[in-house]
Amino acid sequence: MRPIDHTIRRGILVDRAFSIIGWASLIFCLSMLGLLLYSLLSDGASRLSWDFLTSFPSRRAAAAGAKSALVGSLLVMLITACTAIPLGIAAGVYLEEYARKNWFTSLIEVNIANLAAVPSIIYGLMALGLLVYQFHLGQSILTGGITLAFLILPIVIVATREALRAIPQHMREAAFALGASRWQVVRDHLLPYSTGGIATGVIIALSRAVGETAPLVTIGAISYIAFLPPVPFSERPWLPATNAQRAVARAAQADPLPAGLGTGVSPLRAGTIEVRVRPSDGGGAAVSTTLAFDPSMSIEDLRAAFDSVPGLAASLTPSGYLALAADSGSEFRLAGDTAGLTRALGLNEGGGLHGPVEWAWSPFTVLPIQMFNWLSTPDEAFAKNAAAAGLLLMAVTLGMNGAAIFVRARMRRRIKW
């Protein structure tokens, strides 16, 4: 046998072996995915219903739903997308088309590549120290969205740069030769031609973010949320009696409020405030009482003023906080805020409309955290709820990946060099 024949036969055998290994790996991965889907479907398919999507979490597994977690996931991803996409694309375009190639840009590129591989818990710790404690954004939807934006920002930057590098250099040279500025080249040629690759990278990055749990747990995302964020421009509700114990002066959480309220009310200025109490049965007119305040009032004077309102009880906690509670089943609100009094007490001002982005400061939960909460309970019935939530999460992820494939295919058809 000639050496060349031996080489050809060996190459054919290597190709066949590689093809067999590739098919075996594909079948193995698809089998594991099929087993996972079968397990989720067998456990959670029976719980997937319209009631499951429109119900809040409950202590009873049969009545529990994923409404708050699903809405929370969508709102967090909205903040993430609005933050990471423009910043990531702008940074990628600058580094690839504008920045000079020197040691500084090389250092930035290395750090961006390294940040893409940093564990997600590190971003949670950074957000806890920077956003929660330093910028005082609280444990809110805004904090969660910005945290996940930090997480996927390096991925968006890398995807943008790779999409721009895929465009032949002669496209840039031809545009420059015709007198186009650098921004015109980027706007009219590079970005349109690279849209498919950029969109694919962005959607894959968002698909990673939608399933993250560790950074959100680190910043204090709550596992049990039985309410939705306020709808923009909706009317402010009356404060329910079940939340009356939340009406505690929160401006001095570390120490009791001093005499004259000190830092508790920003400070209290002379003025009046109207307290309205509605009966528990919802019938009849609300009872309105107008209270007068002045800077010389002590916390005890303030307690006595509120306690004089019919249907409303005011007391001081052992720590010195002012607590307001309506009669059982009644509701109350305040109108005519006096220099931040209602904000210091944590109350609704009464009346008015919610702001357009007020929802961004609401507490939240997401589907992965809700799944973990259900799985951590000893009741096995909650495992079916977790499986149903897992199907929802998988559907969202597969939908986003499918959208990436569709966008990339459509954009490739429009590209003509």
LINDA-V932950 format. One record per residue. N is the residue number from 0. D_FIRST is the distance of its C-alpha to the first C-alpha in Angstrom with 1 decimal. Layout:
BEGIN
n=N d_first=D_FIRST
n=N d_first=D_FIRST
END
This chain:
BEGIN
n=0 d_first=0.0
n=1 d_first=3.7
n=2 d_first=6.5
n=3 d_first=8.3
n=4 d_first=6.6
n=5 d_first=6.9
n=6 d_first=10.3
n=7 d_first=11.3
n=8 d_first=10.8
n=9 d_first=12.6
n=10 d_first=15.3
n=11 d_first=15.9
n=12 d_first=16.4
n=13 d_first=18.7
n=14 d_first=20.6
n=15 d_first=21.1
n=16 d_first=22.3
n=17 d_first=24.6
n=18 d_first=26.0
n=19 d_first=26.7
n=20 d_first=28.5
n=21 d_first=30.4
n=22 d_first=31.6
n=23 d_first=32.5
n=24 d_first=34.5
n=25 d_first=36.2
n=26 d_first=37.2
n=27 d_first=38.5
n=28 d_first=40.6
n=29 d_first=42.0
n=30 d_first=42.8
n=31 d_first=44.8
n=32 d_first=46.5
n=33 d_first=47.3
n=34 d_first=48.8
n=35 d_first=50.9
n=36 d_first=52.2
n=37 d_first=52.9
n=38 d_first=54.8
n=39 d_first=56.8
n=40 d_first=57.5
n=41 d_first=58.6
n=42 d_first=61.0
n=43 d_first=62.2
n=44 d_first=62.1
n=45 d_first=65.4
n=46 d_first=67.0
n=47 d_first=65.8
n=48 d_first=68.8
n=49 d_first=71.1
n=50 d_first=73.5
n=51 d_first=70.7
n=52 d_first=70.1
n=53 d_first=73.8
n=54 d_first=75.1
n=55 d_first=75.6
n=56 d_first=74.5
n=57 d_first=76.8
n=58 d_first=77.4
n=59 d_first=76.9
n=60 d_first=73.3
n=61 d_first=74.1
n=62 d_first=76.0
n=63 d_first=73.7
n=64 d_first=71.8
n=65 d_first=69.6
n=66 d_first=71.8
n=67 d_first=72.7
n=68 d_first=69.1
n=69 d_first=67.6
n=70 d_first=70.2
n=71 d_first=69.7
n=72 d_first=66.0
n=73 d_first=66.5
n=74 d_first=69.2
n=75 d_first=67.2
n=76 d_first=64.2
n=77 d_first=66.6
n=78 d_first=67.8
n=79 d_first=64.2
n=80 d_first=63.0
n=81 d_first=66.1
n=82 d_first=65.6
n=83 d_first=61.9
n=84 d_first=60.8
n=85 d_first=63.2
n=86 d_first=62.9
n=87 d_first=59.1
n=88 d_first=58.5
n=89 d_first=61.1
n=90 d_first=59.6
n=91 d_first=56.0
n=92 d_first=57.3
n=93 d_first=59.3
n=94 d_first=56.5
n=95 d_first=54.0
n=96 d_first=56.2
n=97 d_first=59.3
n=98 d_first=58.9
n=99 d_first=58.1
n=100 d_first=54.9
n=101 d_first=56.2
n=102 d_first=56.1
n=103 d_first=58.6
n=104 d_first=56.6
n=105 d_first=53.5
n=106 d_first=55.5
n=107 d_first=56.6
n=108 d_first=53.0
n=109 d_first=51.8
n=110 d_first=54.8
n=111 d_first=54.3
n=112 d_first=50.7
n=113 d_first=52.0
n=114 d_first=54.8
n=115 d_first=52.4
n=116 d_first=51.1
n=117 d_first=54.6
n=118 d_first=55.6
n=119 d_first=58.1
n=120 d_first=60.7
n=121 d_first=61.1
n=122 d_first=62.2
n=123 d_first=64.7
n=124 d_first=66.2
n=125 d_first=66.4
n=126 d_first=68.1
n=127 d_first=70.5
n=128 d_first=71.7
n=129 d_first=71.7
n=130 d_first=72.6
n=131 d_first=74.6
n=132 d_first=76.5
n=133 d_first=76.6
n=134 d_first=76.9
n=135 d_first=78.6
n=136 d_first=76.7
n=137 d_first=77.0
n=138 d_first=74.7
n=139 d_first=74.4
n=140 d_first=72.0
n=141 d_first=72.1
n=142 d_first=71.0
n=143 d_first=68.1
n=144 d_first=66.9
n=145 d_first=67.0
n=146 d_first=65.2
n=147 d_first=62.3
n=148 d_first=62.3
n=149 d_first=61.8
n=150 d_first=58.9
n=151 d_first=57.0
n=152 d_first=58.1
n=153 d_first=55.1
n=154 d_first=52.8
n=155 d_first=54.7
n=156 d_first=54.7
n=157 d_first=50.9
n=158 d_first=50.3
n=159 d_first=52.6
n=160 d_first=51.0
n=161 d_first=47.5
n=162 d_first=48.8
n=163 d_first=50.4
n=164 d_first=47.4
n=165 d_first=45.4
n=166 d_first=47.7
n=167 d_first=46.5
n=168 d_first=48.5
n=169 d_first=49.4
n=170 d_first=51.6
n=171 d_first=53.8
n=172 d_first=53.9
n=173 d_first=54.9
n=174 d_first=57.7
n=175 d_first=59.0
n=176 d_first=59.0
n=177 d_first=61.3
n=178 d_first=63.7
n=179 d_first=63.0
n=180 d_first=63.9
n=181 d_first=61.5
n=182 d_first=63.2
n=183 d_first=63.0
n=184 d_first=59.2
n=185 d_first=58.9
n=186 d_first=61.2
n=187 d_first=60.3
n=188 d_first=56.5
n=189 d_first=54.8
n=190 d_first=56.5
n=191 d_first=56.2
n=192 d_first=52.5
n=193 d_first=51.8
n=194 d_first=54.0
n=195 d_first=51.1
n=196 d_first=49.3
n=197 d_first=52.6
n=198 d_first=53.9
n=199 d_first=50.7
n=200 d_first=51.0
n=201 d_first=54.7
n=202 d_first=54.5
n=203 d_first=51.7
n=204 d_first=54.0
n=205 d_first=56.9
n=206 d_first=54.9
n=207 d_first=54.4
n=208 d_first=58.1
n=209 d_first=59.3
n=210 d_first=57.9
n=211 d_first=59.1
n=212 d_first=61.7
n=213 d_first=61.9
n=214 d_first=63.5
n=215 d_first=66.0
n=216 d_first=67.0
n=217 d_first=67.5
n=218 d_first=69.9
n=219 d_first=71.9
n=220 d_first=70.9
n=221 d_first=73.0
n=222 d_first=71.4
n=223 d_first=74.4
n=224 d_first=75.7
n=225 d_first=78.0
n=226 d_first=78.9
n=227 d_first=77.5
n=228 d_first=78.0
n=229 d_first=80.9
n=230 d_first=80.4
n=231 d_first=81.1
n=232 d_first=84.7
n=233 d_first=85.6
n=234 d_first=89.0
n=235 d_first=89.3
n=236 d_first=90.0
n=237 d_first=92.9
n=238 d_first=92.0
n=239 d_first=91.6
n=240 d_first=93.6
n=241 d_first=90.5
n=242 d_first=89.4
n=243 d_first=92.9
n=244 d_first=91.8
n=245 d_first=89.4
n=246 d_first=92.5
n=247 d_first=92.6
n=248 d_first=93.2
n=249 d_first=89.7
n=250 d_first=90.5
n=251 d_first=91.3
n=252 d_first=88.8
n=253 d_first=89.0
n=254 d_first=92.9
n=255 d_first=95.8
n=256 d_first=97.4
n=257 d_first=100.3
n=258 d_first=103.8
n=259 d_first=104.1
n=260 d_first=100.4
n=261 d_first=99.2
n=262 d_first=95.5
n=263 d_first=95.4
n=264 d_first=96.7
n=265 d_first=95.9
n=266 d_first=99.0
n=267 d_first=101.5
n=268 d_first=103.7
n=269 d_first=106.9
n=270 d_first=106.4
n=271 d_first=106.2
n=272 d_first=103.5
n=273 d_first=103.7
n=274 d_first=102.5
n=275 d_first=102.0
n=276 d_first=101.6
n=277 d_first=100.8
n=278 d_first=101.8
n=279 d_first=99.2
n=280 d_first=99.9
n=281 d_first=99.1
n=282 d_first=102.5
n=283 d_first=105.3
n=284 d_first=105.3
n=285 d_first=103.8
n=286 d_first=106.2
n=287 d_first=106.2
n=288 d_first=107.7
n=289 d_first=108.0
n=290 d_first=107.7
n=291 d_first=108.9
n=292 d_first=107.2
n=293 d_first=108.0
n=294 d_first=106.5
n=295 d_first=108.9
n=296 d_first=107.6
n=297 d_first=106.1
n=298 d_first=103.3
n=299 d_first=106.0
n=300 d_first=107.9
n=301 d_first=104.8
n=302 d_first=104.2
n=303 d_first=107.8
n=304 d_first=107.5
n=305 d_first=104.5
n=306 d_first=106.0
n=307 d_first=109.1
n=308 d_first=107.0
n=309 d_first=107.7
n=310 d_first=104.6
n=311 d_first=102.8
n=312 d_first=102.7
n=313 d_first=101.9
n=314 d_first=101.3
n=315 d_first=100.1
n=316 d_first=97.2
n=317 d_first=97.5
n=318 d_first=95.4
n=319 d_first=97.9
n=320 d_first=95.9
n=321 d_first=97.7
n=322 d_first=96.5
n=323 d_first=97.6
n=324 d_first=97.5
n=325 d_first=99.0
n=326 d_first=100.6
n=327 d_first=98.2
n=328 d_first=96.5
n=329 d_first=98.2
n=330 d_first=96.5
n=331 d_first=97.7
n=332 d_first=96.8
n=333 d_first=98.3
n=334 d_first=99.3
n=335 d_first=100.5
n=336 d_first=98.3
n=337 d_first=100.2
n=338 d_first=98.0
n=339 d_first=95.0
n=340 d_first=96.8
n=341 d_first=94.7
n=342 d_first=91.5
n=343 d_first=92.6
n=344 d_first=93.4
n=345 d_first=90.2
n=346 d_first=92.0
n=347 d_first=91.5
n=348 d_first=94.0
n=349 d_first=95.0
n=350 d_first=94.4
n=351 d_first=92.4
n=352 d_first=88.8
n=353 d_first=85.5
n=354 d_first=83.8
n=355 d_first=80.7
n=356 d_first=78.4
n=357 d_first=80.5
n=358 d_first=77.8
n=359 d_first=75.5
n=360 d_first=77.7
n=361 d_first=77.7
n=362 d_first=76.1
n=363 d_first=72.9
n=364 d_first=70.2
n=365 d_first=66.7
n=366 d_first=64.5
n=367 d_first=62.4
n=368 d_first=65.6
n=369 d_first=67.3
n=370 d_first=64.3
n=371 d_first=64.5
n=372 d_first=68.3
n=373 d_first=68.0
n=374 d_first=65.3
n=375 d_first=67.4
n=376 d_first=70.3
n=377 d_first=70.6
n=378 d_first=71.2
n=379 d_first=68.0
n=380 d_first=69.3
n=381 d_first=68.7
n=382 d_first=64.9
n=383 d_first=64.9
n=384 d_first=66.5
n=385 d_first=63.9
n=386 d_first=61.1
n=387 d_first=62.8
n=388 d_first=63.1
n=389 d_first=59.4
n=390 d_first=58.7
n=391 d_first=60.9
n=392 d_first=59.1
n=393 d_first=55.7
n=394 d_first=57.0
n=395 d_first=58.3
n=396 d_first=55.0
n=397 d_first=52.8
n=398 d_first=55.3
n=399 d_first=55.1
n=400 d_first=51.3
n=401 d_first=51.4
n=402 d_first=53.8
n=403 d_first=51.5
n=404 d_first=48.7
n=405 d_first=51.2
n=406 d_first=52.6
n=407 d_first=49.3
n=408 d_first=48.2
n=409 d_first=51.6
n=410 d_first=51.6
n=411 d_first=48.1
n=412 d_first=49.4
n=413 d_first=52.2
n=414 d_first=50.1
n=415 d_first=49.6
n=416 d_first=48.5
END
